[in-house]
């Protein structure tokens, strides 16, 4: 009987260990925001975890793709609003100077006196979508809050008077300036800013692109893995000295799970830091702008160098964003599939574009001539293969590139 019990307990431990390993891989796969939400759920379900605060806000956004439908709608609205021909002409000029986000970014002198321009701008800024024709992200957010009658709110004050501090997450400064505890301040900002648009014209796009949150930040030579606000672990022994055996078993289960939650997050951070340090080191020339092409690097090579299983590495990279001097880029984008030991597809594409850009426009290179030039620089492309890559890069055929 004792052998059976021992075998049964050992089997249960292995099953639990396997389940924890599977969940640890899921934690590793989570991007920052998903991880923060998951942690909050663990706090709600486990009485030995408490004190997780509202996560800090990160303002990183990608612009939605440009579509002309939004501008067409605005021009129609201008014709309905402005009956005066001169004012309509000014309004149409303002609309033409809007960038794809809906911000007013003129690249030429206005065709009217400042007073006339200001009058038309004031009317257009009252249109939908709110934030339209703002000259900056700051003004865009203020216009949206004003439309919601939030001119006297904490969020309006923060954006108007402390916008740079907000962008750089200088919470200590904001706490002192506003005389609010951090938890309360973050809760207010989270509630009032989460529904604002950072690109007013995105409402005209078929697919809304969500904001990007950096999982890893590269600033100068420092690598920072964004870490969520961890909950506080409470030892059940210190708060419940007298429990029945059944209650102790339940609390022990909570205790084991709480410790595992915190350890899984720590392992995620350590693994992400290890991978990020490796990738940034391998692609330092590209990230610093010294080279325009990635160095050859495959997923298999990285997994061997890092002593990580390829599936583990793939999970760790999924949906992870690196904030660096190039902007917000996926960590996965730092890989470049190999052709030979010293070349990569990324370099090959850039060379092909360069050859076409530098060719004689009156006598463009044929696919065969381009293939030979590529081969001379170490890229083993046949004419047929080169033609396929030329089409993928939207490079016209030779006779379409010829100019008279």
N, C-alpha and C positions, 0 to 999 in steps of 0.2 A: 504493500500500500504506500509506504513512504517513497519508494522509487517512482511510483506512478505520480504521486503528488509533486515530487521534485521535477519529473519530466514535464508535468503540466505547467508548473510555475515557470520553468525554463522556456517552454514554448511560448507562454504568454509574454515573457520578457522580450523574446526575439520579435514577436509580433508587434509589441509596443515600440521597440527600437526601430523596426522597419517603418512603422507609421510615422514616427518622429523624423526619420531621415527623409521620408517623402515630403512631409510638411516643411522641413528645413529647405528642401529644394524649391518648394513653392514660395517661401519667404525670400530666397535668393532671387527668384524670378520677378518679384514684385517691384515695379517702379516706386519712387518715393511716396507719391500721394496714395497709391494703393496700400503701401505698407503702413502709412499713418492711420488709414481707415481700419485696416486689419487690427492694428494694435488697440485702437479704441474699442473694437468689438471684444477683444480678449479681456480688456478691463471690465466691460459690462458683464461678462460671463464668469469671471473669476474673482471671488471675493478677496483673494490675497494679492490682487493687483489694483492699485489706485493712483490717482494723482496725475494722470496723463493730461496735459494742457492742450489747448488749441494749437495746432501746428502753425509755425510762422509762415507768412506768405512770401512767395517768390514770384517776382514779376518778370517772366520771360515769355515772350509771345512771338509766334511766327505769323507773318501776314498771310491772309487768304489769297488764293489765286485771283488774278484780275479777270473780270468779266464785264463786257460793255453794258449789260442790261441795267446795272445800277445807275450808270451815267445817263442812259437813255431815259430812265424814269425821272431823274433829277431835271433833265432838260424839259421834259413835259411839264413837270411841276413849276418850273420857272415861267413857262409860257402862260400857265394858268394864274400865276401870282402877280407877275409884273405886266401891267398893261402899257406902261410907258416904254417906248421903244429904246430909249437910251438906257433906262434901268435894266431892261431885258438883255441888252447887249452886254452890260456889266455883269449881270448874273450868269450869263452863258460863259463869259470869260472866267469868272470865279470857278464855275463847275469844271471847265477845261483844265484848271490849275490844281484840281484835287488829285492826290495820288491814289493808288489802288485801295488804300485803307479808308479814304474819305477825308484825309487831312489836307489843309490848304498849304501847298508847297509851290508857290509861283516861281517860274523860271524866266519871267520877263516882266517888264514894267507894266503896271496897270494902265488901261486906256482911259483913265478918268481922274478927276481930282480926288484927294484922300477922303473928303467928306462924302462924296457919292459912293465910293467904294465901301466905306464904313457902314453906310445906310443899308446897302444891299447885303453886306455880310451879316449884319444884325438880323435881317429877316431870314436869310438862309439858315442861320444857326438855330432858328426856331422850328425848322422843318424836322420831319422824321427822316432818317433815324437820329435820335439824340446823339450829340457829339460831332455831328457833321460840320465840316469846314473849320474844325479846330486847327490851330497852328502847332499843337504839341499834344503829347499823350496827357500831360497834366491838364491842359485846358479841356481836352476831350472828356476826361473823367469829371471835371467840375461842371461842365455843361449837362452831363447826364444826371448828376446829383441835384443840380438846380431844377431840372425838369421834374424830379421827384419831390421838390420842395424840401430838400435836405441842406439848404444853405447854412443852417445853424447846427448841423450835426457834427459829431466828432470826426467822421470820415472826411467831410468837406474841409474842416480846419486842418486836418493832417495833410491832405493833398495840396491845399493852398499854401500853407506855411511851412510844411515839413516834408515836402515831396522827395527830396534827395535822401533824407534820413529813412523814409519808408522804403525806397528802392534798394537801399543798402542795408536794410534790416537793422538799423541802429536803434534797437528797442530801448536800451538804457536811456538814451537821449530823449526819446519820445516819452518814456515814463516820467522823466523829470519835467519836461516841458508841459505835458498835459496833466500831470499830477494824477495819473491813473495807474493802478497796478497792471502789470503786463498781461496777466490772464484776461482781465476785463477789456483791455485795449484790443488784444488780438481777437477776442470774441466779437467785439463791435465791428472791427474792420472786416473780419471774415463774413459777417452777416450782411454788411452794407455794400461791400465791394465785389462780392462773388458774382452778382448779377449784372455788373457793368461790362460793356463791350470795349475792347481795346482797339478794334478796327470797325468804325461805324458802318461801313459799307458791307460788312460780312453778312448782313441780313439778306443781301441780294444774291448771295452765293448758294448754290444747291447744297453744298456740303460745308458745314461750319468746321473750321479747324480749331481744335481746343488749344489752350495755352500750353506751352512747354515748361516743364519744371526740371531743372538740372539735378541729376543724381550725383554727378561728379563735376567739380569745378577746378580748372587749371588757371591759376593766377600767378604770373611770372613763372617761378619754378615750383610753386607749392601746389600740391594735389590735395583736395578736400572732398571727402565722400560725405554728402549730406546725410545727417543722422536725425531720425525723428526724435521727438521728445518722449523718452522712455518712461513707462509707468514705474511707480515705486513698489517694490516687493515687500510684503508684510509676512513675517514669520508667524504661522498660526500658533506656535507654542507660546509666543509672548503675549498673545491676546486671548487665548482660550486655554487656560491651564488645565481645566477639568473637562474631559470629553469622554463619551462612551467609546468602546472599541469601534463600533460602526461609524460614529462621527469622525473618529480619528482616521479611519480608512478613507473617508470622503475627503477630509482636509489634506491628507497625505497626497491624494490624487491631484487636488488643486495646487499643492505645493510643488509637486513634480512638474506639472504643466507650467506654472508661473516661472519657474527657473528655466525651463526649456525655452519659453517665449523670449526671455531676455537673452539667453545664449544664442538662439537662432538669429536674432537681430545683430548681435556682436559678430557672429560668424559671417553674416551677409556683408557687413561693413568691411571686415578684414579681407574677404575674398574680392570684393569690388575694388578695394584699394590695391591689392596685389595685381589684379588684371589691368587696372587703369595705369598703374605705374609702369607695367610692362609695355602696354600699347603706346603710351605717351613717349616712353624711351625709344621704342622702335621707330616711331614716326615723328621724332622731334624736329627734323629738318622741315617736314611738311607743315607741322603745327606752328613753327616759328616763321614760316614764309620764306625760308631759304630755298626750298624746292617746291615746285608746283605739282609734283606727283608723289604718290605714296610709295614707300619702299615695299618691295615684295614681301608679303606676309599672308600665310594661309591659316585657316582655323586649326588644321591639324598640327602645323608647326607650333602655334601658340599653345595648344593643349599639351604638347610634349614638353615645351620649355617651362610651362607653369605647373606641370605635374597634375593637371586637371583632366578629367574625362571630357571628351568633346561635347557630350550632352550637358554636362555641368557648366562648361564654358558658354554654351549656347543659351542656357537658361539665364546665366548671370548677365549676358549681354542684351537680353530681350527687353526692348522698350527703354533702355537706359540712355540718358542724354548727357553729353559732355559740354560744359560751358567753357569756351576757350576764346582765344583771340580771333578765331575764324567765325565765331558765333556759336549758335546752339547746333551741335551735330550729334548724330547717333554714334555711340561707341563702336557699333558694328561697322561703321563706315571707314574705320581705320585699318580694315583688312583689305588686301588686294590680292586677288587670285593670281597665282604664278603662271608664267609661260616658260621661262627658263630660270636658272638660279639667279640671274642678275636683272631680269626684266619683269614687267607686270603689265596686265591689261590696262591699268590706269595710265601708265606711261605710254603704252602703245596708242591709246586713243588720243592723248595729248599730242604725240608726234604726228599722227595722221592729220589732226586739225591744223597743226603748224605747217605741214607740207602743203596742204591745200591753201592755207592763208598766204603763203610765200610764193606760190607758183605764178608763172606768167599768165595773167588773165586772158591774154589774147591766144595763148596756146596752152591750155590746162593739161595737166598730166593725166594720162590714161590709167586705168586700174592696174594694168601690168607695170607701168612705170612707177606708180606709187608702191606697188608690192616690192619691186626691186630696191627702191630706196629704203623701205622698211627693213628688208632683209639685210641690207648693208649695215644697218644699225642694231642688228641682233634680234629682229622680230621675224620669226619663220612663217610669214603669211604667203599663201598662194594668191593668185589673182582672184579666184573665186571667193576665198575667205575674206580678202580685203574688200571686195564688193559688198559682201554682207555687212561688214562693220561700217562701211561708208554709209549704207542705208540706215543702219541703226543710229548713226550720228546725224542723220538728216542732211548729209552732204549730197548735193545733186550730182548726176552723172556728168561726164566730161563735157558733152555738147551743151548742157544746160548752164555750165559754169563759164563758158566762153563769152567774152565781151567783144563787141565790134570795135 
